[in-house]
Amino acid sequence: ILTLNLTINNFSSLSLSSTDSLICYGDSLQLIASGAQSYSWQNSYNISSNSISNPMVYPLIDTSYVLTATDSLGCSSSDSILISVIPPYLLDLGGTIDTCIGSSFNIQATLLGGTGNNNSLIWSPSIYFNDPSLLNPIFQSDSSVMVYLDISDTIEGCQYSDSLMININNPISNAGNNLDTCYG
């Protein structure tokens, strides 16, 4: 008769305190895990270290990070986290604009990326625009000015800014001194 005492060890509690997250393009996030002896992150895309419990990640596209954690008894457990990335803003304000004093015109800006329609826009200085919250407002000024467009994502707070130089020309006509002349 042989007696065998068998102990089945359960994995100690793996805790992945980071949850699926949404970040702005270019931002980073710290993943935080605890409850294990060793950690192995399976995705090596833009991660500071694959073998620590709290690596920094800075994905530029939606990325899933899978963690396999092992306790001191050799038991393993896995969990994953998805980091979704808001696409970068692609803003085109055009080049420098040259116009004449007294003229008004629509700014022809193009905005792509971000979260689509969930944007807050503001042109500054706002006094030069009929509605500084529009992407293509009407501009009017009597002097040259650098204007700025600030965009903020209303979901995650991602921000982007760009500037545009508008040159106002004030041509001065000068035909010279008056001349007196005789007929014929």
C-alpha positions in Angstrom: 0.0 0.0 0.0 1.4 3.3 -1.1 0.0 6.5 0.2 0.5 9.7 -1.7 -0.5 13.1 -0.4 -1.2 15.3 -3.5 -1.6 19.0 -3.1 -3.1 20.9 -5.9 -2.1 24.5 -5.9 -4.3 27.2 -7.4 -2.7 30.2 -8.9 -2.4 33.0 -6.4 -4.7 35.9 -7.4 -3.4 37.6 -10.5 -4.5 41.2 -10.5 -4.4 43.2 -13.7 -5.6 46.6 -12.4 -5.3 48.2 -15.9 -8.5 47.9 -17.9 -9.2 48.2 -21.6 -8.5 51.8 -22.4 -8.8 54.5 -25.0 -5.8 56.9 -25.5 -4.9 59.7 -27.8 -2.4 59.1 -30.6 1.1 59.5 -29.2 0.1 59.1 -25.6 1.4 56.4 -23.2 -0.2 54.3 -20.5 1.2 52.2 -17.7 -0.1 48.7 -17.3 -0.2 47.5 -13.7 -0.3 43.8 -12.7 0.3 42.2 -9.3 0.1 38.9 -7.5 2.7 36.8 -9.3 6.4 36.0 -9.1 7.2 36.6 -12.8 5.4 38.4 -15.6 5.6 37.9 -19.4 3.8 40.3 -21.8 3.3 38.5 -25.1 3.1 41.6 -27.4 6.3 43.4 -27.7 4.9 46.3 -29.7 5.9 49.6 -28.1 6.2 48.3 -24.6 9.0 49.4 -22.2 9.7 45.8 -20.9 8.1 42.4 -21.5 9.1 41.0 -18.1 7.9 43.5 -15.5 4.6 43.9 -13.8 4.2 47.6 -14.6 5.5 48.4 -18.1 4.7 51.6 -20.1 3.0 51.1 -23.4 2.8 53.6 -26.2 0.9 52.0 -29.1 0.1 54.1 -32.2 -2.6 51.6 -33.3 -5.2 49.5 -31.4 -3.1 46.9 -29.6 -3.9 43.9 -27.3 -1.3 43.1 -24.6 -1.5 39.6 -23.2 0.0 38.9 -19.8 1.1 35.5 -18.6 2.0 35.6 -14.9 3.6 32.8 -12.9 3.5 32.5 -9.1 6.2 31.1 -6.8 4.7 27.5 -7.1 5.0 27.6 -10.9 1.3 28.0 -11.5 0.4 30.3 -14.4 -2.5 32.5 -15.3 -3.2 34.8 -18.3 -5.2 38.0 -18.9 -5.2 40.6 -21.6 -5.9 44.3 -22.1 -6.9 46.2 -25.2 -5.5 49.7 -25.8 -7.5 51.5 -28.4 -5.9 54.5 -30.0 -7.8 57.6 -31.3 -6.4 58.3 -34.8 -4.2 61.4 -35.1 -5.7 64.6 -36.4 -4.8 65.4 -40.0 -5.3 69.2 -40.4 -4.6 71.2 -43.5 -5.1 75.0 -43.2 -3.5 75.6 -46.6 -0.5 77.9 -47.0 -0.1 81.5 -46.2 -3.0 83.6 -47.4 -2.4 86.9 -49.2 -5.4 89.2 -49.5 -6.3 92.9 -49.8 -7.5 95.2 -47.0 -11.2 95.2 -46.5 -11.8 91.8 -48.0 -13.5 88.9 -46.2 -13.4 85.2 -47.1 -14.0 81.7 -45.9 -11.0 79.9 -44.5 -10.6 76.6 -46.4 -9.4 74.2 -43.7 -9.6 70.4 -43.9 -9.8 68.1 -40.9 -9.5 64.3 -40.9 -8.8 61.8 -38.1 -9.5 62.1 -34.5 -12.9 60.7 -33.4 -14.8 62.2 -36.3 -17.6 64.5 -35.3 -16.7 64.7 -31.6 -14.5 67.7 -31.9 -14.5 71.1 -30.3 -12.9 73.8 -32.5 -11.8 77.3 -31.7 -10.0 79.9 -33.8 -8.0 82.6 -32.1 -7.9 85.5 -31.9 -11.6 85.1 -32.2 -12.3 88.8 -33.1 -11.3 88.1 -36.8 -14.0 85.4 -37.3 -17.7 85.4 -37.7 -18.0 82.2 -35.8 -14.6 80.9 -34.3 -16.1 77.5 -33.5 -16.5 76.6 -37.2 -13.9 74.7 -39.2 -14.3 77.2 -42.1 -15.4 80.5 -40.7 -15.4 83.9 -42.5 -12.3 85.9 -41.8 -11.9 89.7 -41.9 -9.1 92.0 -40.7 -7.5 95.2 -41.8 -4.0 94.1 -40.8 -1.8 91.0 -41.2 -2.2 88.4 -38.4 -1.2 84.9 -37.4 -4.4 82.9 -36.5 -4.5 79.6 -34.6 -6.9 76.7 -34.7 -7.1 74.6 -31.5 -9.0 71.2 -31.8 -10.0 69.1 -28.8 -11.6 65.7 -28.9 -14.7 65.8 -26.7 -14.5 62.1 -25.8 -10.9 61.7 -24.6 -9.5 65.2 -24.7 -7.0 64.7 -27.4 -5.7 68.1 -28.6 -4.1 69.5 -31.8 -3.2 73.0 -32.9 -2.0 74.6 -36.1 -1.5 78.1 -37.3 -2.1 80.1 -40.4 -0.5 83.4 -41.5 -2.9 85.8 -43.3 -1.2 88.8 -45.0 -3.3 91.8 -45.6 -2.0 94.0 -48.3 -2.8 97.7 -48.5 -1.7 98.9 -51.9 -1.0 102.6 -52.1 -1.4 104.1 -55.5 0.9 107.0 -56.4 0.7 108.5 -59.8 3.2 111.2 -58.9 2.7 115.0 -58.6 -0.1 116.7 -60.4 1.0 118.3 -63.6 -0.4 121.3 -65.4 -0.4 121.1 -69.1 -1.8 123.0 -72.1 -4.5 121.7 -74.4 -3.0 120.4 -77.6 
